Amino acid sequence: MSTNISARIQGALSSANKPGGTKGDDRRKLSYPMVLLIIAGALLFLSTLRVITGVDNLTSFGQYSAALGWAVPIGLAGLGGLWAERAGVINIGLEGMMMLGTFAAGWIGWQYGPWAAVGAGIIGGALGGLLHAIATVTFGVDHIVSGVAINILALGVVQFLAKIWFGSPGSPASEAGGNDKQSPPIDDMPTFTVPVLADWLADIQKQEWFLISDTAGILRAGVDNVSWVTLLAVVLFVGTFFMLWRSPFGLRLRSCGENPLAAESLGVNVYKYKYAAVVVSGALAGLGGAFLAVYVHHYQENQTGGRGYIGLATMIFGNWRPGGVGVGAGLFGFMEASQLRGGGPTIHALLLVGAVLLAGYAVWKLRSGARMTATVALAAALLIAIWYAASDTVPMELVEASPYVTTLLVLSLAAQRLRAPKAIGKAYRRGQGT
């Protein structure tokens, strides 16, 4: 019986997807050999770019280790947005849920350690998700209004509670080093290292062989001094894929975001699945916030720094798929690490990357017949190349804004291939289809 219901839901999902152009979706699927070829090409390009520009950060272990660290909270926020929006609920409140996660982690973490901080962050974010679910699913509040309200409410709540719990004169938190802007210090989170492999990659990196040492430096970031929360994030990405695309639960949850009336007619409790998705969404965002607090060893005011919004952008860039979210988070994490570690010279070298990518995009658009778009992209590539050739660095203001500029550029270039769940953001009431 359950198998029969799942098959009927799958049929309803397929029907819902047809207007979006499934043929186009199939065309865009990449085989594993093609993916490996793209990765090899990217490594060769980065190695060549490092030699041309002389910027070692482009392939260094430190750069990619930092990028991995900054990608985790963004990726977890994006993954949280994916859960909610696959069930049909827009979650603009990811930023506020991350704030609740950072505060809860700071509050519990300085007293009970980093693992307790991680658990507290998950609970704090889940409570924010529950509030969003109550407002949108039960009371039918507009999803955008509810999300913005949660962001504003969370900011006020954490600032108020920080003054009471961390900044009160004579309190244990204040005596331990806290104040109204930050919590007392949190102990170090244990890290994971593959001893033999990490040492071997480090030795290869020191040889400074073209491509081989560059590849070793990049791969080493995944096996040397890696946070256990980073490994947990990887498991959550893989688990999300299998949960949402390879299980009856995920099939029913996605049906709520595509056609809730059809799902209801097949016996799916749409309210239950929407609640579950939004609470999980908040928990993932809260885990991202907890990672930030543990990463820098305490909660700080405005610690999320808009990463919830960037996470939302990675979800859109990733076309509401876990793999795409992971790629987007890696890109934005790399830009964050670049502006913090390398500064002007690294961002200046990346101008050449942007010029090459825009030129390739122009050629692709020209082949598809979009001459105007191709012309604009080619002109932009030429201007960026001239800028690179005529300068040695970039202004610090642009360095600081580079992650956000990258967000805008990536979303503008990816917009034409996106397909959101069909019922996303739409009001639903039980029995309205009868």
ZISULRA-V804760 format. One record per backbone hydrogen bond with DSSP energy under -1.0 kcal/mol. NH is the residue of the N-H (numbers start at 1). CO is the residue of the C=O. If there is no record, write none. Layout:
BEGIN
NH&CO ; NH&CO
END
This chain:
BEGIN
5&1 ; 6&2 ; 7&3 ; 8&4 ; 9&5 ; 10&6 ; 11&7 ; 12&8 ; 13&9 ; 14&10 ; 15&11 ; 16&12 ; 17&13 ; 20&17 ; 21&18 ; 25&21 ; 26&22 ; 27&23 ; 28&24 ; 35&31 ; 36&32 ; 37&33 ; 38&34 ; 39&35 ; 40&36 ; 41&37 ; 42&38 ; 43&39 ; 44&40 ; 45&41 ; 46&42 ; 47&43 ; 48&44 ; 49&45 ; 50&46 ; 51&47 ; 52&48 ; 53&49 ; 54&50 ; 58&55 ; 59&56 ; 64&60 ; 65&61 ; 66&62 ; 67&63 ; 68&64 ; 69&65 ; 70&66 ; 71&67 ; 72&68 ; 75&71 ; 76&72 ; 77&73 ; 78&74 ; 79&75 ; 80&76 ; 81&77 ; 82&78 ; 83&79 ; 84&80 ; 85&81 ; 86&82 ; 88&85 ; 89&84 ; 97&93 ; 98&94 ; 99&95 ; 100&96 ; 101&97 ; 102&98 ; 103&99 ; 104&100 ; 105&101 ; 106&102 ; 107&103 ; 108&104 ; 109&105 ; 110&106 ; 112&108 ; 113&109 ; 117&113 ; 118&114 ; 119&115 ; 120&116 ; 121&117 ; 122&118 ; 123&119 ; 124&120 ; 125&121 ; 126&122 ; 127&123 ; 128&124 ; 129&125 ; 130&126 ; 131&127 ; 132&128 ; 133&129 ; 134&130 ; 135&131 ; 136&132 ; 137&133 ; 138&133 ; 139&134 ; 141&135 ; 146&142 ; 147&143 ; 148&144 ; 149&145 ; 150&146 ; 151&147 ; 152&148 ; 153&149 ; 154&150 ; 155&151 ; 156&152 ; 157&153 ; 158&154 ; 159&155 ; 160&156 ; 161&157 ; 162&158 ; 163&159 ; 164&160 ; 165&161 ; 166&162 ; 167&162 ; 171&168 ; 175&171 ; 176&172 ; 177&174 ; 178&173 ; 179&182 ; 183&299 ; 186&297 ; 192&226 ; 194&223 ; 198&194 ; 199&195 ; 200&196 ; 201&197 ; 202&198 ; 203&199 ; 204&200 ; 205&201 ; 206&202 ; 207&204 ; 208&205 ; 212&210 ; 213&209 ; 215&211 ; 216&212 ; 217&213 ; 218&214 ; 219&215 ; 220&216 ; 222&219 ; 223&220 ; 224&220 ; 226&192 ; 228&190 ; 231&227 ; 232&228 ; 233&229 ; 234&230 ; 235&231 ; 236&232 ; 237&233 ; 238&234 ; 239&235 ; 240&236 ; 241&237 ; 242&238 ; 243&239 ; 244&240 ; 245&241 ; 246&242 ; 251&247 ; 252&248 ; 253&249 ; 254&250 ; 255&251 ; 256&252 ; 258&254 ; 259&255 ; 263&259 ; 264&260 ; 265&261 ; 267&264 ; 268&263 ; 270&268 ; 273&269 ; 274&270 ; 275&271 ; 276&272 ; 277&273 ; 278&274 ; 279&275 ; 280&276 ; 281&277 ; 282&278 ; 283&279 ; 284&280 ; 285&281 ; 286&282 ; 287&283 ; 288&284 ; 289&285 ; 290&286 ; 291&287 ; 292&288 ; 293&289 ; 294&290 ; 295&291 ; 296&292 ; 298&293 ; 301&181 ; 303&300 ; 307&304 ; 310&306 ; 311&307 ; 312&308 ; 313&309 ; 314&310 ; 315&311 ; 316&312 ; 317&313 ; 318&314 ; 319&316 ; 320&315 ; 325&321 ; 326&322 ; 327&323 ; 328&324 ; 329&325 ; 330&326 ; 331&327 ; 332&328 ; 333&329 ; 334&330 ; 335&331 ; 336&332 ; 337&333 ; 338&334 ; 339&335 ; 340&336 ; 341&337 ; 342&338 ; 343&338 ; 347&343 ; 348&344 ; 349&345 ; 350&346 ; 354&350 ; 355&351 ; 356&352 ; 357&353 ; 358&354 ; 359&355 ; 360&356 ; 361&357 ; 362&358 ; 363&359 ; 364&360 ; 365&361 ; 366&362 ; 367&363 ; 368&364 ; 369&366 ; 370&365 ; 371&369 ; 374&370 ; 375&371 ; 376&372 ; 377&373 ; 378&374 ; 379&375 ; 380&376 ; 381&377 ; 382&378 ; 383&379 ; 384&380 ; 385&381 ; 386&382 ; 387&383 ; 388&384 ; 389&385 ; 390&386 ; 399&395 ; 400&396 ; 401&397 ; 405&401 ; 406&402 ; 407&403 ; 408&404 ; 409&405 ; 410&406 ; 411&407 ; 412&408 ; 413&409 ; 414&410 ; 415&411 ; 417&414 ; 418&415 ; 423&257 ; 424&421 ; 425&88 ; 426&423 ; 432&429 ; 434&431
END
